[in-house]
Amino acid sequence: MSFDVEIRKRVSSAGRSFDLNVQFRTEAQRTVIYGPSGAGKSLTLQAIAGLLKPDGGRIAFNDEVLFDGSVKVPAQARRFGYLFQDYALFPRLNVRQNIAFGLQRGWLNPSRQTAGEAVERWLRAFELTEVAGQRPHELSGGQRQRTALARALVNEPRALLLDEPFAALDPELRGRMRDELQALLDRIDIPMLMITHDPEDLARFGEARLMMRDGAIVP
Amino acid sequence: MDSSAWIALALSLKVAGCATGLNLILGMAAGFVLARKRFPGRDLLDAALTLPMVLPPTVLGYYLLVVIGKRGWLGSWLYETLGINLIFTWQGAVIAATLVAFPLVHKAARAAFENVDPQLENAARVLGLGEWAVFFRVSLPMAWNGILAGVLLAFARALGEFGATLMVAGSIPGKTQTLSIAVYEAVQAGQDSTANTLVLITSIVCVAVLLSAGRLSKART
């Protein structure tokens, strides 16, 4: 498993501009990019996922070039699982539909009673069977995160990209969800790239550790 | 009550219905593009698309005659190659009503799409959905109530369209004489009872549409 990343991107808003100039290579199963908010961590992760088009550079995963001056593989085809900071669950869909979302092709969302072996398995694995018919706003913070993780994992991604996975949780729950994530990663053996501003996450998951500040990786 | 009122009402509903159908597609497309894409001239395009809301309908009617009239640049081509004439037809009235009511759908759709969290669209992309699927499964369902409220207002506006329609389609009873034009003709001719009936029908239809639009915008968000 390896990420080979070089991203150059200038973003401007409200007259201010920010230069992202990131370069790193990691072969670790678990990599954590750590840095204060505003360092450009989220932009980096979005570029790796294909959600942000860099101005220049090169992004490769396991020697497959995803971006090389132009987009070689679009976000749809990168097969990464992405956990958004606020989880980005679809508010009108229930837990079951959210998890099945990526399994269903075409222009229609999965039905309310959508089933399937993979969906059921992840519902059980994350103890979501009881709340399978509920919508995201009816869930607890922990259930929301589990739903988002299940939605990402059901597609059998090649790697998991985590954007501040515990920032949206209250401190007590944060510890418990860290344990859960660690147990999960130990069990399913999937490469993981996490960005965080929380030193606790770094200590816990940072097999390889990268520090980021002002748009660049610092030694 | 004389049957001419019902004929005018039926024609008005037909014209407004067609115009609303067209506006649903056009306004939604324009609203989505302006909400999501960044390109040079975006503000200018937005202003141009909103113009029908502020221009006098007679000015819009004049523009339409210049474009789709028999000697207009599009109208002459249509007439010479396809034999189609839009002036003084109900289809011409549909075009006039579409143009006048368009900004109501466009504005509502743009605002509704801007309210959709782009992160949800991104979530769908990383889950493997193509852009059309993202639109139909995420963006559109989230924006739908807002768009529909604009569509209903546009329907009411199209129903009441007068100036541009009169200039483009004229006032041929049973063919292009819509309710609002029939009211004008009735008052001009001193037929007060006909005018009363027509005004009452128009008011009832418009109140019903506004109530529905209000309910929609208050419905689940």
Interface residues (C-beta under 8 A of the other chain):
Chain A: Q46 A49 G50 L51 A75 Q76 A77 R78 R79 F80 G81 Y82 F84 D86 A88 L89 F90 P91 R92 F101 G102 R105 G106 W107 L108 N109 R151 A152 N155
Chain B: D117 Q119 L120 N122 A123 A124 R125 V126 L127 G128 L129 G130 W132 A133 F136 R137 V138 P141 M142
